[in-house]
Amino acid sequence: MFKNIVVFVLVLIGFCVTSALADRYQCTYRARISEWDKLNSQGQSLVSGYNLSSVAAVIRQDRANFHKFNRPDLEDTDDCAFASPQARQRLENFLRNGSVSQEALRRIADGTPLIDVDVYDNHVDVRLLNEQSSIR
């Protein structure tokens, strides 16, 4: 009986530790990826193909346009994580740890899609919103 209680307590402790280390959901924000979001502060293109680095740079610029330059797109909403430059620098790692589809990579590079970004402690998931006009 004592052995069963010890095993139960150890399992319970393990569950609690795992839950504490879990990547918790923080918020979701919406962003229209516009042509402005594809240019850095010097006016140079951030898009260099359908890859994670390009998309991370574009999404990071979208958040800079929202927070730093006060140039949000009409559909852009506030986020809970990327107000500071240091936080925006983490976006590429967050994307590597999260999910973004190949279709999203292509549409962000080629078009002006509307996306939702689910923010967690250590990753983001990017979702395209269905709309007919987002690809030019």
Helices and strands as residue ranges (DSSP letters): H 2-21, E 25-32, G 35-38, H 52-67, H 85-89, H 91-97, H 102-110, E 114-120, E 124-128, G 132-134
